[in-house]
């Protein structure tokens, strides 16, 4: 806590007062809404709304489909089996037995007696919301088994649906992970049901329609707005409503029909989602992140799909305004995201990509209405600017300015340059397995025994008779490379999976963005001359050598991304990244690790040096800090020391107390880089050379120690692999 107080003390008095006033206002508004909820339902219960079909699948929508895999996954979802955040495929139901997280297990909620009238909800919800919840539940098809949306089904812990959303706490009990119900309630599996509907036999199609509508009705009935864990994080509210609407669009586009009761309930809940997002924006003038961007994109999807009114027009105008603003704020000029994480770069880029592509599909009649939106109807920060002050132009097909599309293309190009040969990325910074839309997830099919042996976290896992285990490869970011090919006008027909076909359809009328090659140009600077100026001879030295296949060093290319501080070296046989730059979120830390001057290395596709990944956030703070520590990364080491200090405990899991590294590159060529940072009090240096037959690394500093290989690796949130299982 002391470090946070020190941060506050560095701010000007007017800024402290402004932040304090903002906090007081938000808390007061929340308390007022909570008081009102004691007398009035929090559901809007709108009956005058219907979803407008927005994205319609064209008749020639064709792509390569692995029918067996799609139908198999869809069947798992029909059975309410989910594999989320390292859980293994589990049948998520009331009364299920949790496996626990590293021995931490909590009693799961008992089996509930379900009835068609919704009486089983009586003890679960606030009395003001009970009547409408029962009305919604009566729309659910008979025989449907409800999902415990409020449960962390990994640990067994369940949050109450009666708790006001701002009073939901987390990070207090070991092993309990609030991300599990949040991830489940994003409902990112719903588009897969629509894909299965398209290819299933005629007599099977209604199964997917029923499951889609039942899950949404189930969620609406058991999660009243502003109550419970699934309204706690606005980001997840935004992602959930977008996934509902995309899946709805796909079902409708593929010919599905929904009853009027469901259509009205869905539209009313979409409105509730939009209203909640606007009231709970994760906004700060100084620092926004993927959370705020998710809020904005979720609001955009809600506004586009709801009928045009003065209210939804302001939602839409505000969303367009903030999309442009966040492109400036969250993405560097070179296209890299400011979080300091390659995985969060994917999440934020997906949000930008799909938000922009759906926005440009706006019908002409809606564009005309939007030219006269009313700023006075917008009552939250940041303010909604009048049309004449906006950077977007509704008269242009592409709406957003040229620099916006160029930066989006650069963000996609960064991932394209970043990919290993197999389409996967090195994990730099945090990886919470976060996605916006899972339109074409990539899986490795393993046996259940292999899975249990591979992952330490699945030692107690039983596949319950399943012969094949679909293990999602969250490190496969090939979709962004292919999206870059589309935006830049490169032929991509041979890669036409479901997601890429959808992107190509949405982007077909956009002007192509041509970017120049960004590989580093060779020059005649001398490495040895630079080293002589640093007086390294007086410092302690550590050396590391890694053999590589002999190949001309002239065939090695370097792609410098100074915004994120990541340098990518590639050739036919070698792949290497070097981290040196700003700490994530403009010095705040956020999703960056203590990894300055760290290296990852592949030789002929085999990992030689790996980043450890993330594993977990709040359930096990000690694990969290271990995976993001200096010791976990192949960088300059000083025994027991961290590059940047962080606040211990839950409070400091997503920030540094202060930046101390101030890392910078002193010399760079396609085959060499010299770097320094000041995180240990005195400067330390790292020299990395790619020679004809080896990668040669030298570290210099006072009292530095030798790097010891890290024994654990996480290839996705919640997954943990020991070194001997790699």
C-alpha positions in Angstrom: 0.0 0.0 0.0 2.9 2.3 0.7 4.1 2.2 -2.9 0.6 3.3 -4.1 0.6 6.2 -1.6 4.0 7.2 -2.8 2.7 7.2 -6.4 -0.2 9.5 -5.3 2.2 11.8 -3.6 4.0 12.4 -6.8 0.9 13.8 -8.5 -0.2 17.4 -8.6 -2.8 18.4 -6.0 -5.4 19.2 -8.6 -4.9 15.8 -10.2 -5.3 14.1 -6.8 -8.5 16.1 -6.2 -9.8 15.2 -9.6 -9.2 11.5 -9.2 -10.7 11.6 -5.7 -13.8 13.4 -6.9 -14.3 11.0 -9.7 -14.0 8.0 -7.3 -16.5 9.5 -4.9 -18.9 10.3 -7.7 -18.8 6.7 -9.1 -19.2 5.2 -5.6 -22.1 7.5 -4.9 -23.9 6.6 -8.1 -23.4 2.9 -7.5 -24.8 3.2 -3.9 -27.8 5.1 -5.3 -28.4 2.4 -7.9 -28.1 -0.3 -5.2 -30.6 1.5 -3.0 -33.0 1.7 -6.0 -32.5 -2.0 -6.7 -34.1 -2.7 -3.3 -37.4 -1.4 -4.6 -37.2 -1.8 -8.4 -36.0 -4.5 -10.7 -32.7 -4.0 -12.4 -33.9 -5.6 -15.6 -35.1 -3.0 -18.1 -37.7 -5.6 -19.2 -38.0 -3.8 -22.5 -40.7 -5.3 -24.8 -40.4 -2.8 -27.6 -37.1 -3.9 -28.9 -36.0 -6.5 -31.5 -32.5 -7.3 -32.7 -31.8 -5.9 -36.2 -30.0 -8.4 -38.4 -26.8 -6.7 -39.0 -24.2 -9.0 -40.5 -25.8 -11.2 -43.1 -23.9 -14.2 -44.5 -23.8 -13.9 -48.3 -24.8 -16.8 -50.4 -21.2 -17.6 -51.5 -19.9 -17.8 -48.0 -17.6 -20.8 -48.4 -14.6 -22.0 -46.5 -12.6 -25.0 -45.5 -14.4 -26.8 -42.7 -13.2 -29.7 -40.5 -16.8 -31.0 -40.1 -15.8 -33.8 -37.7 -14.0 -31.4 -35.3 -16.7 -28.7 -35.5 -19.5 -31.2 -34.7 -17.4 -32.9 -32.0 -16.8 -29.6 -30.2 -20.4 -28.5 -30.7 -21.5 -31.8 -29.1 -19.3 -31.1 -26.1 -21.0 -27.7 -25.7 -24.4 -29.3 -26.0 -23.4 -31.5 -23.1 -22.2 -28.4 -21.2 -18.6 -29.6 -21.3 -16.0 -26.8 -21.3 -12.2 -26.6 -21.1 -11.4 -23.2 -19.9 -8.2 -21.7 -18.3 -6.6 -25.1 -17.7 -9.7 -26.8 -16.3 -9.7 -29.8 -18.7 -13.0 -30.7 -20.3 -15.6 -30.7 -17.5 -19.3 -31.2 -17.4 -20.2 -27.8 -15.7 -23.4 -28.3 -13.7 -24.9 -27.7 -10.3 -23.5 -30.2 -7.8 -20.3 -31.0 -9.8 -17.2 -32.0 -7.8 -14.4 -29.5 -8.3 -10.8 -30.8 -8.8 -9.2 -27.8 -7.1 -6.2 -25.6 -7.9 -3.0 -27.0 -6.4 -4.9 -28.6 -3.5 -7.3 -25.7 -2.9 -10.8 -27.1 -3.2 -14.1 -25.6 -2.0 -17.5 -27.2 -1.7 -19.5 -26.9 -4.9 -23.1 -25.8 -4.8 -25.6 -28.6 -4.3 -27.8 -30.1 -7.0 -30.8 -27.9 -7.5 -34.3 -29.1 -8.2 -35.2 -27.5 -11.5 -38.8 -26.7 -12.3 -40.4 -25.2 -15.5 -42.0 -22.3 -13.6 -38.7 -21.0 -12.2 -39.5 -21.5 -8.5 -36.0 -22.8 -8.1 -34.8 -19.3 -8.6 -36.7 -17.9 -5.5 -33.8 -18.3 -3.1 -31.1 -17.3 -5.5 -32.2 -13.9 -6.7 -33.2 -10.6 -5.2 -36.9 -10.3 -4.7 -37.3 -7.3 -7.1 -35.8 -9.3 -10.0 -37.5 -12.6 -9.3 -40.7 -12.0 -11.3 -39.0 -11.1 -14.6 -36.4 -13.9 -14.1 -39.2 -16.5 -13.8 -40.8 -15.1 -16.9 -37.5 -15.6 -18.8 -37.0 -19.1 -17.4 -40.4 -20.2 -18.6 -39.1 -19.6 -22.2 -36.4 -22.3 -21.7 -37.0 -25.6 -23.4 -38.1 -28.5 -21.1 -35.2 -30.8 -20.3 -32.5 -28.2 -20.5 -30.0 -28.4 -17.6 -28.9 -24.9 -16.3 -25.3 -23.9 -16.1 -23.9 -22.5 -12.8 -22.7 -19.3 -14.3 -21.6 -17.9 -10.9 -19.2 -20.8 -10.1 -15.5 -21.1 -10.4 -15.8 -24.7 -11.4 -12.1 -25.3 -11.0 -12.0 -24.6 -7.3 -15.8 -25.1 -6.6 -16.3 -21.7 -5.1 -19.6 -19.9 -6.0 -20.4 -16.2 -5.8 -23.9 -15.2 -4.8 -26.3 -13.9 -7.5 -27.8 -11.6 -4.8 -24.6 -9.6 -4.2 -24.4 -6.2 -5.7 -21.8 -6.3 -8.4 -19.4 -3.6 -7.0 -19.3 -5.6 -3.7 -18.1 -8.8 -5.4 -14.6 -9.5 -4.0 -11.8 -11.7 -5.3 -8.2 -12.5 -4.6 -9.0 -13.3 -1.0 -9.2 -17.1 -1.0 -6.3 -19.2 -2.3 -7.1 -21.2 -5.4 -10.3 -19.2 -6.2 -10.2 -17.6 -9.6 -12.8 -15.1 -10.6 -11.6 -15.4 -14.2 -13.3 -18.8 -14.5 -16.9 -17.6 -14.3 -16.0 -14.6 -16.3 -14.5 -16.7 -19.1 -17.4 -19.1 -19.1 -19.9 -16.2 -19.2 -18.1 -14.6 -22.2 -19.9 -17.5 -24.0 -17.3 -17.6 -26.8 -18.3 -21.1 -27.8 -21.6 -19.9 -29.2 -20.3 -19.1 -32.7 -19.2 -22.8 -32.9 -22.8 -23.8 -32.4 -23.8 -21.7 -35.4 -21.0 -23.3 -37.5 -22.3 -26.7 -36.5 -25.9 -25.7 -37.4 -24.7 -24.9 -40.9 -23.2 -28.3 -41.6 -25.3 -30.6 -39.5 -27.9 -32.9 -40.8 -31.3 -31.3 -41.2 -32.8 -33.3 -38.3 -30.0 -32.2 -36.0 -30.0 -28.5 -36.6 -32.6 -27.5 -34.1 -30.5 -28.9 -31.3 -28.0 -26.1 -31.9 -30.7 -23.5 -32.1 -32.3 -24.7 -28.9 -28.9 -24.7 -27.1 -28.1 -21.2 -28.2 -31.4 -19.7 -27.1 -31.5 -21.8 -23.9 -28.0 -20.8 -22.7 -28.8 -17.1 -23.3 -32.2 -17.3 -21.5 -30.5 -19.3 -18.7 -27.9 -16.6 -18.3 -30.5 -13.8 -18.4 -32.7 -15.5 -15.8 -29.9 -16.3 -13.3 -27.8 -13.2 -13.7 -29.9 -10.1 -13.1 -28.2 -6.9 -14.3 -25.9 -5.4 -11.6 -26.0 -8.5 -9.4 -23.4 -11.2 -9.1 -19.9 -11.9 -10.4 -20.7 -11.6 -14.1 -21.5 -7.9 -14.0 -18.4 -7.1 -11.9 -16.0 -6.6 -14.8 -17.3 -4.4 -17.6 -14.8 -5.9 -20.1 -16.5 -9.3 -19.8 -19.9 -7.7 -20.2 -18.7 -6.2 -23.5 -17.2 -9.4 -24.8 -20.2 -11.4 -23.8 -22.8 -9.2 -25.6 -20.6 -9.1 -28.8 -20.4 -12.9 -28.8 -24.1 -13.2 -28.4 -24.7 -10.9 -31.3 -22.1 -12.4 -33.7 -23.5 -15.9 -33.0 -27.1 -14.6 -33.5 -26.0 -13.0 -36.8 -24.5 -16.3 -37.9 -27.5 -18.4 -37.0 -29.8 -16.0 -38.8 -27.5 -15.8 -41.8 -27.5 -19.6 -42.0 -31.3 -19.7 -42.0 -32.2 -20.3 -38.4 -35.5 -19.0 -36.9 -36.1 -17.9 -33.3 -39.4 -17.4 -31.5 -40.6 -14.0 -30.6 -40.2 -14.6 -26.9 -36.5 -15.2 -27.3 -36.1 -12.4 -29.7 -37.6 -9.9 -27.2 -35.7 -11.3 -24.2 -32.4 -11.1 -26.1 -33.0 -7.5 -27.3 -33.9 -6.4 -23.8 -30.8 -8.0 -22.4 -28.6 -6.5 -25.1 -30.0 -3.1 -24.1 -29.2 -3.9 -20.4 -25.7 -4.8 -21.4 -25.2 -1.6 -23.3 -26.6 0.5 -20.5 -24.4 -1.3 -17.9 -21.3 -0.8 -20.0 -21.9 3.0 -20.4 -22.4 3.3 -16.6 -19.3 1.4 -15.7 -16.7 2.3 -18.3 -13.2 1.3 -17.2 -11.9 4.7 -18.1 -9.1 6.9 -16.8 -7.7 9.9 -18.6 -4.2 8.7 -17.8 -4.4 5.0 -18.3 -6.8 2.8 -20.2 -6.2 -0.7 -21.4 -7.7 -3.7 -23.1 -10.5 -3.5 -20.5 -11.7 -0.1 -21.7 -11.3 -1.1 -25.4 -13.5 -4.2 -24.7 -16.1 -1.9 -23.1 -16.2 0.3 -26.2 -16.3 -2.5 -28.7 -19.1 -4.2 -26.7 -21.1 -1.0 -26.7 -20.5 -0.7 -30.4 -22.0 -4.1 -31.1 -25.0 -3.4 -28.9 -25.7 -0.1 -30.6 -25.3 -1.5 -34.1 -27.8 -4.3 -33.4 -30.4 -2.4 -31.5 -33.0 -0.2 -33.2 -31.8 3.3 -34.0 -33.0 5.7 -31.3 -31.5 8.9 -29.9 -30.0 6.9 -27.1 -28.4 4.2 -29.2 -27.2 6.8 -31.7 -25.2 8.4 -28.9 -23.8 5.0 -27.9 -22.7 4.4 -31.5 -21.2 7.9 -32.0 -19.3 7.5 -28.7 -18.0 4.1 -29.6 -16.7 5.4 -32.9 -15.0 8.3 -31.2 -13.3 6.2 -28.6 -12.2 3.5 -31.0 -10.1 6.2 -32.8 -9.0 7.6 -29.4 -7.8 4.2 -28.2 -5.9 3.4 -31.3 -3.8 6.5 -30.5 -3.6 5.7 -26.8 -3.0 1.9 -26.8 -1.1 1.3 -30.0 2.3 2.7 -30.8 3.0 4.2 -34.1 4.7 1.0 -35.2 1.6 -0.9 -34.5 2.6 -2.7 -31.3 0.3 -2.6 -28.3 1.4 -0.7 -25.2 0.6 -3.5 -22.7 4.1 -5.1 -23.2 2.5 -8.5 -24.0 2.4 -10.4 -27.3 -0.8 -12.2 -26.2 -2.6 -9.0 -25.1 -1.5 -7.5 -28.4 -3.6 -10.2 -30.1 -6.6 -9.5 -27.9 -6.5 -5.7 -28.4 -5.9 -6.1 -32.2 -8.8 -8.5 -32.5 -11.0 -5.9 -30.7 -9.9 -3.2 -33.0 -10.1 -5.3 -36.2 -13.6 -6.6 -35.6 -14.9 -3.3 -34.1 -13.7 -1.4 -37.2 -14.9 -4.0 -39.7 -18.4 -4.2 -38.2 -18.6 -0.4 -37.9 -18.0 0.1 -41.7 -21.0 -2.3 -42.4 -23.3 0.4 -41.0 -26.3 0.9 -43.2 -26.7 4.3 -45.0 -29.8 5.1 -43.1 -28.0 4.6 -39.8 -25.1 6.8 -41.0 -27.6 9.5 -41.9 -29.2 9.4 -38.4 -25.8 9.5 -36.8 -25.0 12.8 -38.4 -27.3 14.5 -35.9 -26.6 12.6 -32.7 -27.2 14.6 -29.5 -24.2 15.1 -27.2 -26.4 16.3 -24.4 -27.7 12.7 -24.0 -24.2 11.5 -23.0 -23.6 11.9 -19.3 -20.4 10.1 -18.5 -16.7 10.6 -19.0 -15.1 11.0 -21.4 -17.4 13.5 -23.1 -19.0 12.9 -26.4 -17.7 15.5 -28.8 -19.9 17.1 -31.5 -19.6 15.7 -35.1 -17.5 18.6 -36.3 -14.8 17.7 -33.8 -14.7 14.0 -34.6 -11.9 12.2 -36.5 -14.3 9.7 -38.1 -16.2 10.6 -41.3 -19.6 9.0 -41.9 -19.5 9.9 -45.6 -16.5 7.6 -46.2 -17.1 3.9 -46.6 -14.2 3.2 -44.3 -15.4 5.8 -41.7 -12.1 5.9 -39.9 -9.1 8.1 -41.1 -6.3 6.7 -43.2 -3.8 6.7 -40.3 -6.2 4.5 -38.3 -6.3 1.8 -40.9 -2.5 2.0 -41.4 -1.9 1.5 -37.7 -4.3 -1.4 -37.7 -2.4 -3.0 -40.6 0.9 -2.4 -38.7 -0.6 -4.1 -35.6 -1.4 -7.1 -37.8 2.0 -7.0 -39.5 3.7 -7.1 -36.1 2.1 -10.4 -35.4 3.0 -11.6 -38.9 6.6 -10.7 -38.2 6.4 -12.2 -34.8 5.2 -15.7 -35.7 7.3 -18.8 -35.5 7.3 -21.0 -38.6 4.4 -23.1 -37.2 2.2 -20.0 -36.7 2.7 -19.7 -32.9 4.2 -16.8 -31.0 6.7 -16.4 -28.2 5.1 -15.4 -25.0 6.3 -12.0 -24.0 4.6 -10.6 -20.9 1.2 -11.9 -19.7 -0.9 -14.5 -21.4 -4.4 -15.0 -20.0 -5.6 -16.9 -23.1 -7.9 -13.9 -23.8 -9.7 -13.7 -27.1 -12.5 -11.5 -28.4 -14.2 -13.9 -30.9 -13.2 -17.5 -31.1 -14.4 -18.0 -34.7 -11.8 -20.6 -35.7 -10.0 -21.8 -32.6 -7.0 -24.1 -33.2 -6.7 -27.4 -31.4 -4.2 -30.2 -30.9 -6.0 -33.6 -30.5 -4.4 -35.6 -27.7 -5.3 -38.6 -25.7 -6.7 -38.1 -22.2 -3.7 -39.9 -20.8 -1.2 -37.7 -22.7 -3.0 -34.6 -21.4 -2.8 -35.7 -17.8 0.9 -36.5 -18.2 1.7 -33.3 -20.0 0.0 -30.8 -17.7 0.8 -30.7 -14.0 -2.6 -29.0 -13.4 -4.4 -32.0 -14.8 -2.9 -34.7 -12.6 -6.3 -35.4 -11.1 -8.2 -35.0 -14.3 -10.3 -37.8 -15.6 -11.6 -37.7 -19.2 -14.8 -39.6 -18.2 -14.5 -41.9 -21.1 -13.5 -39.4 -23.8 -11.0 -41.0 -26.1 -9.7 -37.7 -27.6 -8.9 -34.5 -25.9 -9.1 -31.2 -27.8 -6.3 -29.0 -26.4 -6.7 -25.4 -27.6 -3.5 -24.0 -28.9 -3.8 -20.4 -27.6 -0.3 -19.5 -28.9 -1.4 -20.0 -32.5 -1.9 -16.4 -33.8 -2.0 -17.3 -37.5 -5.4 -15.6 -37.8 -3.8 -12.2 -37.5 -1.2 -12.9 -40.2 -4.0 -13.9 -42.6 -6.0 -10.8 -41.6 -2.9 -8.7 -42.5 -2.8 -10.4 -45.9 -6.4 -9.4 -46.5 -6.0 -5.8 -45.4 -2.9 -5.4 -47.5 -4.4 -7.1 -50.6 -2.4 -10.3 -50.6 -4.1 -13.3 -52.0 -5.4 -15.6 -49.2 -7.8 -18.0 -51.0 -5.8 -21.0 -49.9 -6.3 -20.1 -46.3 -10.0 -19.7 -46.3 -11.0 -21.0 -42.9 -14.2 -19.8 -41.3 -12.7 -16.8 -39.6 -10.6 -15.6 -42.5 -13.6 -15.9 -44.8 -15.6 -13.8 -42.4 -12.8 -11.1 -42.3 -12.5 -11.1 -46.0 -16.2 -10.7 -46.4 -16.3 -7.8 -44.0 -13.3 -6.1 -45.5 -14.1 -6.6 -49.2 -14.9 -2.9 -49.9 -12.1 -1.4 -48.0 -9.1 0.3 -49.7 -6.0 -1.9 -49.3 -3.2 -0.7 -47.0 0.3 -1.1 -48.4 3.2 -1.0 -46.0 6.8 -0.8 -46.7 9.2 -3.6 -45.6 10.3 -2.9 -42.1 13.4 -5.1 -41.9 16.4 -3.4 -40.5 18.8 -2.0 -43.1 22.4 -3.1 -42.7 25.1 -0.5 -42.0 28.8 -0.3 -41.4 28.8 0.4 -37.7 31.3 -1.7 -35.7 30.1 -3.6 -32.6 33.6 -3.6 -31.1 33.9 0.2 -31.4 30.6 0.5 -29.4 31.8 -1.9 -26.7 35.0 0.0 -26.2 33.1 3.1 -25.2 31.3 1.3 -22.4 34.3 0.3 -20.3 32.9 -3.2 -19.8 36.3 -4.7 -18.8 35.9 -3.5 -15.2 32.6 -5.3 -14.8 31.7 -8.9 -13.9 31.0 -11.0 -16.9 28.7 -14.0 -17.7 28.8 -15.8 -21.0 26.3 -18.1 -22.8 26.7 -19.9 -26.1 24.1 -21.8 -28.1 25.1 -23.7 -31.3 23.2 -23.0 -34.5 23.3 -24.4 -38.0 25.9 -22.8 -40.1 24.3 -20.3 -42.5 25.4 -17.0 -43.9 24.7 -14.2 -41.4 23.6 -12.1 -44.4 20.4 -14.2 -44.5 19.4 -13.1 -41.0 16.9 -10.2 -40.8 15.9 -8.1 -37.9 12.5 -6.5 -37.4 12.8 -3.8 -34.8 9.6 -2.8 -32.9 10.8 0.0 -30.7 7.3 0.9 -29.4 6.9 -2.3 -27.5 10.7 -2.7 -27.2 10.8 -6.1 -29.0 13.4 -7.0 -31.6 12.8 -10.0 -33.8 15.7 -11.8 -35.5 14.8 -14.4 -38.2 16.3 -16.6 -40.8 15.7 -20.0 -42.3 17.1 -21.8 -39.3 17.1 -19.2 -36.5 14.4 -17.4 -34.6 15.2 -15.0 -31.7 13.4 -12.2 -29.8 15.1 -9.7 -27.6 13.2 -7.5 -25.2 14.4 -4.0 -24.5 12.2 -0.9 -24.0 9.5 0.6 -22.0 7.8 -1.2 -19.2 4.2 -2.1 -20.2 1.4 0.4 -20.0 3.7 3.4 -20.3 5.7 2.5 -17.2 2.8 1.3 -15.1 3.7 -2.4 -15.5 0.3 -3.9 -16.3 0.7 -7.1 -18.2 4.5 -6.8 -18.7 7.0 -9.0 -16.8 10.4 -8.2 -15.3 11.9 -9.4 -18.6 14.0 -6.5 -19.9 17.0 -7.7 -21.9 15.5 -11.2 -22.0 15.9 -13.5 -25.0 13.9 -16.3 -26.5 15.5 -18.6 -29.1 14.5 -21.3 -31.5 16.9 -23.3 -33.8 15.3 -25.2 -36.6 11.9 -25.0 -34.9 13.2 -26.4 -31.6 12.9 -24.2 -28.5 16.3 -23.5 -26.9 15.3 -20.6 -24.7 11.6 -20.1 -23.8 9.7 -17.5 -21.9 7.8 -19.2 -19.0 4.4 -17.7 -19.8 2.0 -16.7 -17.0 0.0 -19.6 -15.4 -2.3 -17.8 -13.0 -3.2 -14.3 -11.7 -5.0 -13.8 -8.4 -5.6 -17.4 -7.2 -2.0 -18.0 -6.2 -0.2 -14.6 -5.9 3.2 -16.3 -5.2 2.9 -18.3 -8.4 1.9 -15.1 -10.3 5.0 -13.2 -9.0 7.3 -16.2 -9.7 6.3 -16.5 -13.4 6.7 -12.8 -14.0 9.9 -12.5 -12.0 13.4 -11.7 -13.3 14.6 -15.1 -12.4 12.0 -16.8 -14.6 13.4 -15.1 -17.7 16.6 -15.5 -19.6 18.0 -12.1 -18.8 20.8 -10.5 -16.7 20.5 -11.9 -13.2 21.4 -10.6 -9.8 20.7 -13.1 -7.1 17.5 -12.3 -5.3 16.9 -9.0 -7.1 14.0 -7.8 -9.3 14.5 -5.4 -12.2 11.5 -3.4 -11.1 9.9 -3.7 -7.6 6.2 -4.4 -7.3 3.8 -4.2 -4.4 3.5 -7.6 -2.7 0.1 -9.4 -2.5 -3.0 -9.0 -4.6 -2.7 -5.2 -4.8 0.4 -5.3 -6.9 -0.2 -8.2 -9.3 -0.8 -5.9 -12.3 1.6 -3.1 -11.8 5.1 -2.2 -10.7 5.7 0.1 -7.8 8.0 2.2 -10.0 10.0 1.7 -13.1 13.7 1.3 -12.5 15.0 -0.4 -15.6 14.7 2.4 -18.2 16.1 -0.1 -20.7 17.5 1.1 -24.0 19.3 -0.2 -27.1 22.8 1.1 -27.6 23.6 -0.7 -30.8 21.6 -2.7 -33.4 22.4 -4.6 -36.6 20.6 -7.6 -38.2 23.1 -9.8 -36.3 23.9 -8.0 -33.1 22.3 -5.9 -30.3 23.8 -4.2 -27.3 21.5 -3.1 -24.4 21.5 -1.7 -20.9 19.1 -1.2 -18.0 19.5 0.3 -14.5 17.1 -1.9 -12.6 19.7 -3.2 -10.1 20.8 0.2 -9.0 23.9 0.2 -11.3 23.8 -0.3 -15.0 24.0 -3.8 -16.5 24.7 -4.6 -20.1 23.8 -7.5 -22.4 25.5 -8.1 -25.8 23.9 -10.6 -28.2 25.7 -11.7 -31.3 24.6 -14.1 -34.1 27.7 -15.6 -35.5 28.1 -18.2 -38.3 27.9 -21.2 -36.0 26.5 -19.9 -32.7 24.5 -17.4 -30.7 26.9 -15.7 -28.3 25.5 -13.7 -25.3 27.6 -11.7 -22.8 26.3 -10.0 -19.7 28.2 -7.3 -17.7 27.5 -5.8 -14.4 28.3 -5.5 -10.7 27.6 -8.6 -8.6 25.6 -10.3 -11.4 24.9 -14.0 -11.1 24.5 -16.8 -13.6 21.0 -17.6 -15.1 19.5 -20.9 -13.9 17.0 -22.6 -16.2 13.4 -22.1 -15.2 11.6 -25.4 -14.5 8.0 -24.5 -15.3 6.3 -23.4 -18.5 2.7 -22.3 -19.1 1.4 -22.3 -22.7 -1.9 -20.8 -21.7 -3.6 -19.5 -18.6 -4.1 -22.1 -16.0 -1.9 -24.6 -17.8 1.4 -25.7 -16.2 4.1 -28.0 -17.7 7.3 -29.2 -16.0 10.5 -29.0 -17.9 10.8 -32.7 -18.4 7.3 -32.8 -20.1 8.1 -30.2 -22.7 
